[in-house]
Amino acid sequence: MISDAIFYRADLFEELGAKPPTSADEYRTLAKELTDESKNRWGSEDVWTGAQIMHGVVPKWKQVDGTLQNKVETEEYRAALEWTAKLFADGSVHPDAVAGNAQQSKQRFESGASLMASDGMGSWHEALARVLPSNPKFNMQPMDYFAPDGGKPTLFRAQPAAIFSFIKKTEPAKVEEMLALANFMAAPFGTEENVLINNGVEGVHFTRDAQGIPKATAKGTEEVTSTYAFLVNAPIVNSMVQYPGLVQSQSEWEARQAPNVVEDAFFGMQIQEPAKFGSLSKPFDDLAKDIIRGRKSMKDLDAELATWKSKGGDELRDFYAGFLA
């Protein structure tokens, strides 16, 4: 139900006698306490995505007294920006993250150079696969989300489908062939087809351990990817029992967050915005990076909002309001 988490290095937290924070202020305090430049250790990565979730920032639009507010117009968005800027000003964020090097964020977190990081849920098992062979003690865990004041958070449910595959209307025979391929790719967990898609050919791309769990060979690591999953996928099954504790930890974490999950006004709708609005939100992505790093202020956000409204923001608001009507 939730696509992203703020992860922490549970193994290193235990060594350092630290516990995960339970409020926004605690996060900043802990990040500062964990930071020790002489040991090449920083408390946090750039957690802008997690900060927005923590502060209850709506995915796109928020209904307020019968009207729509874009996420960048909301008080929650402003609060998330201000908090993240303070985190950066504390000196608790890894300097490479401050410099904008997001590509190496996973590597810094996995090496212990940073101890808290925001990432997608899919990164969890990927990190375990990379690190456990060389560091069996490696243990990353997602924090339970909290509201900034430590109360119950407002977590917006991830869309039921984030990626769509479209089939072009053409000759019936071609459509039927593509649907047959889609049917094959969507084979459920436990079928021969599902094993082939996810693991490759047995004896070539994978072998099985004593429990029957597929283990990738060197060739499997090179050749088997999850490309097909982005076209069509089977119902989700958490079957990653090859990583000790993952299934239980992930399932229990999701269960703890579930009571605080709500659906936004456009949940379940696949809305294609007109092309003329395509670049409308781009300035806010760059502006957020500048405000967080102290290069610009909240006054710059107000100025950008005025420009956004005049260049099509209000028109886009009306476009979305039409769907609600």
Contacts in CASP RR format, 6 or more apart in sequence:
PFRMAT RR
TARGET T0000
AUTHOR 0000-0000-0000
METHOD contacts of the structure
MODEL  1
MISDAIFYRADLFEELGAKPPTSADEYRTLAKELTDESKNRWGSEDVWTG
AQIMHGVVPKWKQVDGTLQNKVETEEYRAALEWTAKLFADGSVHPDAVAG
NAQQSKQRFESGASLMASDGMGSWHEALARVLPSNPKFNMQPMDYFAPDG
GKPTLFRAQPAAIFSFIKKTEPAKVEEMLALANFMAAPFGTEENVLINNG
VEGVHFTRDAQGIPKATAKGTEEVTSTYAFLVNAPIVNSMVQYPGLVQSQ
SEWEARQAPNVVEDAFFGMQIQEPAKFGSLSKPFDDLAKDIIRGRKSMKD
LDAELATWKSKGGDELRDFYAGFLA
1 155 0 8 1.000
1 157 0 8 1.000
1 158 0 8 1.000
1 254 0 8 1.000
1 257 0 8 1.000
1 258 0 8 1.000
1 261 0 8 1.000
2 53 0 8 1.000
2 121 0 8 1.000
2 145 0 8 1.000
2 155 0 8 1.000
2 157 0 8 1.000
2 158 0 8 1.000
2 254 0 8 1.000
2 257 0 8 1.000
2 261 0 8 1.000
3 120 0 8 1.000
3 121 0 8 1.000
3 158 0 8 1.000
3 162 0 8 1.000
4 49 0 8 1.000
4 50 0 8 1.000
4 53 0 8 1.000
4 118 0 8 1.000
4 119 0 8 1.000
4 120 0 8 1.000
4 121 0 8 1.000
5 50 0 8 1.000
5 118 0 8 1.000
5 119 0 8 1.000
5 120 0 8 1.000
5 121 0 8 1.000
5 124 0 8 1.000
5 142 0 8 1.000
5 143 0 8 1.000
5 145 0 8 1.000
5 253 0 8 1.000
6 47 0 8 1.000
6 50 0 8 1.000
6 54 0 8 1.000
6 116 0 8 1.000
6 117 0 8 1.000
6 118 0 8 1.000
6 142 0 8 1.000
6 143 0 8 1.000
6 145 0 8 1.000
7 109 0 8 1.000
7 116 0 8 1.000
7 117 0 8 1.000
7 118 0 8 1.000
7 119 0 8 1.000
7 123 0 8 1.000
7 124 0 8 1.000
7 140 0 8 1.000
7 141 0 8 1.000
7 142 0 8 1.000
7 143 0 8 1.000
8 20 0 8 1.000
8 115 0 8 1.000
8 116 0 8 1.000
8 140 0 8 1.000
8 141 0 8 1.000
8 142 0 8 1.000
8 143 0 8 1.000
9 109 0 8 1.000
9 112 0 8 1.000
9 115 0 8 1.000
9 116 0 8 1.000
9 139 0 8 1.000
9 140 0 8 1.000
10 139 0 8 1.000
10 140 0 8 1.000
10 141 0 8 1.000
11 137 0 8 1.000
11 138 0 8 1.000
11 139 0 8 1.000
12 112 0 8 1.000
12 115 0 8 1.000
13 19 0 8 1.000
13 20 0 8 1.000
13 115 0 8 1.000
16 34 0 8 1.000
18 30 0 8 1.000
18 33 0 8 1.000
18 34 0 8 1.000
20 141 0 8 1.000
20 143 0 8 1.000
20 144 0 8 1.000
21 27 0 8 1.000
21 29 0 8 1.000
21 30 0 8 1.000
21 143 0 8 1.000
21 146 0 8 1.000
22 144 0 8 1.000
22 146 0 8 1.000
22 150 0 8 1.000
23 146 0 8 1.000
23 147 0 8 1.000
23 148 0 8 1.000
23 149 0 8 1.000
23 150 0 8 1.000
23 151 0 8 1.000
24 54 0 8 1.000
24 55 0 8 1.000
24 83 0 8 1.000
24 146 0 8 1.000
24 148 0 8 1.000
24 149 0 8 1.000
24 150 0 8 1.000
25 148 0 8 1.000
27 44 0 8 1.000
27 87 0 8 1.000
27 116 0 8 1.000
28 83 0 8 1.000
28 86 0 8 1.000
28 87 0 8 1.000
28 90 0 8 1.000
28 92 0 8 1.000
30 43 0 8 1.000
31 42 0 8 1.000
31 43 0 8 1.000
31 44 0 8 1.000
31 87 0 8 1.000
31 90 0 8 1.000
31 92 0 8 1.000
31 93 0 8 1.000
31 116 0 8 1.000
32 43 0 8 1.000
32 90 0 8 1.000
32 91 0 8 1.000
32 92 0 8 1.000
34 41 0 8 1.000
34 42 0 8 1.000
34 43 0 8 1.000
34 92 0 8 1.000
34 115 0 8 1.000
34 116 0 8 1.000
35 41 0 8 1.000
35 42 0 8 1.000
35 43 0 8 1.000
35 91 0 8 1.000
35 92 0 8 1.000
40 113 0 8 1.000
41 112 0 8 1.000
41 113 0 8 1.000
41 114 0 8 1.000
41 115 0 8 1.000
42 91 0 8 1.000
42 92 0 8 1.000
42 93 0 8 1.000
42 94 0 8 1.000
42 95 0 8 1.000
42 113 0 8 1.000
42 114 0 8 1.000
42 115 0 8 1.000
43 92 0 8 1.000
43 93 0 8 1.000
43 94 0 8 1.000
43 114 0 8 1.000
43 115 0 8 1.000
43 116 0 8 1.000
44 87 0 8 1.000
44 92 0 8 1.000
44 93 0 8 1.000
44 94 0 8 1.000
44 114 0 8 1.000
44 115 0 8 1.000
44 116 0 8 1.000
44 117 0 8 1.000
45 93 0 8 1.000
45 94 0 8 1.000
45 97 0 8 1.000
45 105 0 8 1.000
45 108 0 8 1.000
45 109 0 8 1.000
45 114 0 8 1.000
45 116 0 8 1.000
45 117 0 8 1.000
45 118 0 8 1.000
46 84 0 8 1.000
46 88 0 8 1.000
46 93 0 8 1.000
46 97 0 8 1.000
46 98 0 8 1.000
46 100 0 8 1.000
46 102 0 8 1.000
46 105 0 8 1.000
46 118 0 8 1.000
46 292 0 8 1.000
47 84 0 8 1.000
47 87 0 8 1.000
47 116 0 8 1.000
47 117 0 8 1.000
47 118 0 8 1.000
48 80 0 8 1.000
48 84 0 8 1.000
48 118 0 8 1.000
48 288 0 8 1.000
48 292 0 8 1.000
49 118 0 8 1.000
50 118 0 8 1.000
51 80 0 8 1.000
51 83 0 8 1.000
51 84 0 8 1.000
51 87 0 8 1.000
51 118 0 8 1.000
52 76 0 8 1.000
52 77 0 8 1.000
52 80 0 8 1.000
53 145 0 8 1.000
53 153 0 8 1.000
53 155 0 8 1.000
53 156 0 8 1.000
54 80 0 8 1.000
54 145 0 8 1.000
54 146 0 8 1.000
54 147 0 8 1.000
54 148 0 8 1.000
54 153 0 8 1.000
55 76 0 8 1.000
55 77 0 8 1.000
55 79 0 8 1.000
55 80 0 8 1.000
55 83 0 8 1.000
55 147 0 8 1.000
55 148 0 8 1.000
56 76 0 8 1.000
56 80 0 8 1.000
56 147 0 8 1.000
56 153 0 8 1.000
56 154 0 8 1.000
56 155 0 8 1.000
56 156 0 8 1.000
57 71 0 8 1.000
57 74 0 8 1.000
57 76 0 8 1.000
57 77 0 8 1.000
57 80 0 8 1.000
58 71 0 8 1.000
58 74 0 8 1.000
58 76 0 8 1.000
58 156 0 8 1.000
58 264 0 8 1.000
59 71 0 8 1.000
59 156 0 8 1.000
59 264 0 8 1.000
59 266 0 8 1.000
60 70 0 8 1.000
60 71 0 8 1.000
60 264 0 8 1.000
60 266 0 8 1.000
60 320 0 8 1.000
61 68 0 8 1.000
61 69 0 8 1.000
61 70 0 8 1.000
61 71 0 8 1.000
61 264 0 8 1.000
61 265 0 8 1.000
61 266 0 8 1.000
61 317 0 8 1.000
61 320 0 8 1.000
62 68 0 8 1.000
62 69 0 8 1.000
62 70 0 8 1.000
62 71 0 8 1.000
62 74 0 8 1.000
62 76 0 8 1.000
62 264 0 8 1.000
62 265 0 8 1.000
63 69 0 8 1.000
63 265 0 8 1.000
63 324 0 8 1.000
67 317 0 8 1.000
67 321 0 8 1.000
68 265 0 8 1.000
68 317 0 8 1.000
68 320 0 8 1.000
68 321 0 8 1.000
68 324 0 8 1.000
70 308 0 8 1.000
70 313 0 8 1.000
70 316 0 8 1.000
70 317 0 8 1.000
71 77 0 8 1.000
72 281 0 8 1.000
72 284 0 8 1.000
72 301 0 8 1.000
72 305 0 8 1.000
72 308 0 8 1.000
73 305 0 8 1.000
78 298 0 8 1.000
78 301 0 8 1.000
79 148 0 8 1.000
81 288 0 8 1.000
81 291 0 8 1.000
81 292 0 8 1.000
81 298 0 8 1.000
81 301 0 8 1.000
82 298 0 8 1.000
83 148 0 8 1.000
84 292 0 8 1.000
85 291 0 8 1.000
85 292 0 8 1.000
85 293 0 8 1.000
85 294 0 8 1.000
87 93 0 8 1.000
88 98 0 8 1.000
88 292 0 8 1.000
88 293 0 8 1.000
88 294 0 8 1.000
89 294 0 8 1.000
93 114 0 8 1.000
94 108 0 8 1.000
94 113 0 8 1.000
94 114 0 8 1.000
96 104 0 8 1.000
96 108 0 8 1.000
97 105 0 8 1.000
97 108 0 8 1.000
97 114 0 8 1.000
98 293 0 8 1.000
100 289 0 8 1.000
105 114 0 8 1.000
105 117 0 8 1.000
105 119 0 8 1.000
106 117 0 8 1.000
106 119 0 8 1.000
106 123 0 8 1.000
106 127 0 8 1.000
108 114 0 8 1.000
108 117 0 8 1.000
109 115 0 8 1.000
109 117 0 8 1.000
109 119 0 8 1.000
109 127 0 8 1.000
109 140 0 8 1.000
110 127 0 8 1.000
110 130 0 8 1.000
110 131 0 8 1.000
110 138 0 8 1.000
116 143 0 8 1.000
121 142 0 8 1.000
121 250 0 8 1.000
124 140 0 8 1.000
124 142 0 8 1.000
124 246 0 8 1.000
124 250 0 8 1.000
125 240 0 8 1.000
125 243 0 8 1.000
125 246 0 8 1.000
127 138 0 8 1.000
127 140 0 8 1.000
128 138 0 8 1.000
128 140 0 8 1.000
128 243 0 8 1.000
128 246 0 8 1.000
129 243 0 8 1.000
131 138 0 8 1.000
132 138 0 8 1.000
132 243 0 8 1.000
141 249 0 8 1.000
141 253 0 8 1.000
142 250 0 8 1.000
142 253 0 8 1.000
144 253 0 8 1.000
144 256 0 8 1.000
144 257 0 8 1.000
145 153 0 8 1.000
145 155 0 8 1.000
145 257 0 8 1.000
145 260 0 8 1.000
146 152 0 8 1.000
146 153 0 8 1.000
147 153 0 8 1.000
147 154 0 8 1.000
152 259 0 8 1.000
152 260 0 8 1.000
153 260 0 8 1.000
154 260 0 8 1.000
154 262 0 8 1.000
155 257 0 8 1.000
155 260 0 8 1.000
155 261 0 8 1.000
155 262 0 8 1.000
156 261 0 8 1.000
156 262 0 8 1.000
156 263 0 8 1.000
156 264 0 8 1.000
157 261 0 8 1.000
157 262 0 8 1.000
157 263 0 8 1.000
157 264 0 8 1.000
157 267 0 8 1.000
159 267 0 8 1.000
159 268 0 8 1.000
160 267 0 8 1.000
160 268 0 8 1.000
161 268 0 8 1.000
161 270 0 8 1.000
163 230 0 8 1.000
164 270 0 8 1.000
165 182 0 8 1.000
165 230 0 8 1.000
165 231 0 8 1.000
165 232 0 8 1.000
167 175 0 8 1.000
167 178 0 8 1.000
167 179 0 8 1.000
169 175 0 8 1.000
182 231 0 8 1.000
182 232 0 8 1.000
184 193 0 8 1.000
185 197 0 8 1.000
185 228 0 8 1.000
185 231 0 8 1.000
185 232 0 8 1.000
185 233 0 8 1.000
186 232 0 8 1.000
186 233 0 8 1.000
186 234 0 8 1.000
187 193 0 8 1.000
187 194 0 8 1.000
187 197 0 8 1.000
187 234 0 8 1.000
188 194 0 8 1.000
188 234 0 8 1.000
188 235 0 8 1.000
188 237 0 8 1.000
189 234 0 8 1.000
189 235 0 8 1.000
189 237 0 8 1.000
189 239 0 8 1.000
194 234 0 8 1.000
195 202 0 8 1.000
195 214 0 8 1.000
197 228 0 8 1.000
197 229 0 8 1.000
198 214 0 8 1.000
198 224 0 8 1.000
198 226 0 8 1.000
199 205 0 8 1.000
199 206 0 8 1.000
199 214 0 8 1.000
199 216 0 8 1.000
199 220 0 8 1.000
199 224 0 8 1.000
200 206 0 8 1.000
200 220 0 8 1.000
200 223 0 8 1.000
200 224 0 8 1.000
202 208 0 8 1.000
202 214 0 8 1.000
203 217 0 8 1.000
204 217 0 8 1.000
204 219 0 8 1.000
204 220 0 8 1.000
205 216 0 8 1.000
205 217 0 8 1.000
205 219 0 8 1.000
205 220 0 8 1.000
205 223 0 8 1.000
205 224 0 8 1.000
206 214 0 8 1.000
206 215 0 8 1.000
206 216 0 8 1.000
206 217 0 8 1.000
206 220 0 8 1.000
206 224 0 8 1.000
207 214 0 8 1.000
207 215 0 8 1.000
207 217 0 8 1.000
208 214 0 8 1.000
208 215 0 8 1.000
209 215 0 8 1.000
209 242 0 8 1.000
211 241 0 8 1.000
213 241 0 8 1.000
213 242 0 8 1.000
215 242 0 8 1.000
216 224 0 8 1.000
238 246 0 8 1.000
238 247 0 8 1.000
238 250 0 8 1.000
238 251 0 8 1.000
239 247 0 8 1.000
240 246 0 8 1.000
240 247 0 8 1.000
241 247 0 8 1.000
265 324 0 8 1.000
266 320 0 8 1.000
266 323 0 8 1.000
269 323 0 8 1.000
271 320 0 8 1.000
271 323 0 8 1.000
273 316 0 8 1.000
273 319 0 8 1.000
274 319 0 8 1.000
277 312 0 8 1.000
277 313 0 8 1.000
277 315 0 8 1.000
277 316 0 8 1.000
277 319 0 8 1.000
280 308 0 8 1.000
280 311 0 8 1.000
280 312 0 8 1.000
280 313 0 8 1.000
280 316 0 8 1.000
281 308 0 8 1.000
283 304 0 8 1.000
283 307 0 8 1.000
283 308 0 8 1.000
284 304 0 8 1.000
284 308 0 8 1.000
287 296 0 8 1.000
287 300 0 8 1.000
287 301 0 8 1.000
287 304 0 8 1.000
290 296 0 8 1.000
290 300 0 8 1.000
291 297 0 8 1.000
291 298 0 8 1.000
291 300 0 8 1.000
291 301 0 8 1.000
END
